[in-house]
Amino acid sequence: MKVLVWLLLVAGAAVAVPLVIGHNIGYVLLVQPPYRIELSTSLFLLLMALAFFVMHGLLQLTFYTLRLPEKVQAFKREKRAKEATAALLESLTALAEGRHGKAEKTAAHALELGADPLVSTLVAARAAHKLKNFEQRDFYLAEAERLAPDADVPRLLCKAELLLDQRRFNDVLGCLSHLEKSDAKHLPALQIELKARRQLADWEDVLALIAQLEKRGGIEPLIAQQWKLQAHLELLGRKAHDAATLRAYWQKVPEADQLDHRIALAAARHFVKAGDGASAAQIIELSLAKQWDTALAEFYGECTGKDPVKQLEKAEYWLKQHHNDAGLLLSLGKLCAREELWGKAQSYLEASLSVQQNSAAHLALARIMEQQGKDEAASQHYRQSLERKMEECG
């Protein structure tokens, strides 16, 4: 706009001056005794215009000279900012490429040049951590806290992640406890805490964290399933010393987890060891109603329910749908032997062996033969049971 105005003024002057010069419109008399100057009006106007442009140029030059130090400082700041940004980008690239020494050096240089203090210090801290220079890493983290005191979330998350990698799990939890004050439901914080709790075997907290992450889509379903299985198996083992304690814990387990055949099998085994076969049988029945599992059906014969006859009837009902299941046939043989139905027990056990050879069926048959006084047959089955056991273990 300023250029346009000046062009218009110059154009106007180019038109007006010839017109004025071409017409004698009088003169200008300047008197300063003893001097007297007489000029034509056109020449006077021309000199005035020239004086105006000269004065304007001098004023512009003066203002530019006065502002020169500020412009120099601004130029230096802009140049430094560009260098800082370039150094920071170079450090990020080096970190991504695994060149951690260069990443730390360029990040520290970027910090000196005035780059973003939080990003620069965290990049340098990560690079120093990868170089196993933990003292320098802690220095950069402290610098991040000093230079960016309001950025707690990224700094604490970075620190917790690095401490987790160093296997300082209690320190990780301490770090995350500070983060909870500002954002108790921060998803990455929950994911880091879950990993630390698993390593510390805090299985109840692990289950609680998995439940939170599942609601928010913060964990892969397959990983969640595997980790829940591990947590439940560990907790069942801890509670197995007492049937009442085990029962109280089992009642708190979500129904979906109770029906998982692996968790159900572990729970049933612990209930049997604790002397509560009825609860074990009920757990297996509920789980098999959802999904059939041979291992569960096989262990059903180890459970002593409140009503053995009804338990046997249920197993025979299952056999209609799973008539070639070796585990179920083995359980039926054990249930019949418990009721001293020796003929049926022998038939079921031999049927199980015809489907799949296993040491448990030979052992059960050996005991039935002993009950019937068939010592030679019992010895043969004992020997076969031992051979199969050695093969299974080997």
Secondary structure, 3 states (H helix, E strand, C coil): CHHHHHHHHHHHHHHHHHHHHHCCCCEEEEEECCEEEEEEHHHHHHHHHHHHHHHHHHHHHHHHHHHHHHHHHHHHHHHHHHHHHHHHHHHHHHHHCCCHHHHHHHHHHHHHHCCCHHHHHHHHHHHHHHCCCHHHHHHHHHHHHHHCCCCHHHHHHHHHHHHHHCCCHHHHHHHHHHHHCCCCCCHHHHHHHHHHHHHCCCHHHHHHHHHHHHHCCCCCHHHHHHHHHHHHHHHHHHHCCCHHHHHHHHHHCCHHHHCCHHHHHHHHHHHHHCCCHHHHHHHHHHHHHHCCCHHHHHHHHHCCCCCHHHHHHHHHHHHHHCCCCHHHHHHHHHHHHHCCCHHHHHHHHHHHHHHCCCHHHHHHHHHHHHHCCCHHHHHHHHHHHHHHHHHHHC
